Amino acid sequence: MMRTRIYPPAMQARGGFDGGRITEQKPIGFPGEGSVIKRVGPLFYWAWAHAPESGYIPLHPHSGFEIMTYVIQGRSEHGDSLGTRSVVGPGGAQIMQTGSGVSHEEGFVGPDMEGFQIWFEPDLQEAVKRPPAYRQFGHEQFPLEEKDGVQVKTVLGEGSPVSLVTDARMWDIRLEPGKAWSYTIPAGRAAAALAVRGGGEWAGGHDDGARHAFSPRDFILLEADETLETVVRAFGDAELRMIVIEVPSRVDYRLYPKR
């Protein structure tokens, strides 16, 4: 059995920085921010940031969590207390394994910069014993498969240069109109997906046999009790671009309390 739920933007949190120069849609927000979904297993936080021109977030601390910034368009600038100064462009990723503690500052540079900040939660009791680390990767470093109008980029998982402690997989999917991507959700795992551009439907393996339609900017959550094959198909005359993150529904360590 698989459970499918779709959350439109009105059911996601909102945020902003730098006097509104950076705005955020948050499929998974911090406590009290108003997102319906509080977490998905060790997927703790997911914000979709937009800076029409540019915006800056000053130096602030983190510890324990593994934090990814993934750029859709524009560029992301990063500085931290480890001495790092870096910039990544479209399709690039910045990874902070914050460990025992690190402070960083961020710049989102447009025009029309878009990017995701995603927090993954390892066992924090163990994570805070490790030294912090930073790595960055360009778009060309990630595995990319293209065939018959379907493009699948592996951001986390087999072949990716990114290595996290947290058990997570992630793909950047692009489908031409009418094209489909088959995806198997293993038993005991969940898939969280965000429709960045375009709409479509998710079919196969559902508890009610239905085809679940979604629109641009919708957040889709699928949870499987058994291994199931599903299919995502692009609707309309526009490309579907979707980010999919797969994590275990439950982990064998205590998660940070989030209400």
Summary of the structure (lengths in Angstrom):
residues: 259
radius of gyration: 17.6
end to end distance: 27.2
largest distance: 53.0
contacts: 866
relative contact order: 0.20
helix: 5%
strand: 57%
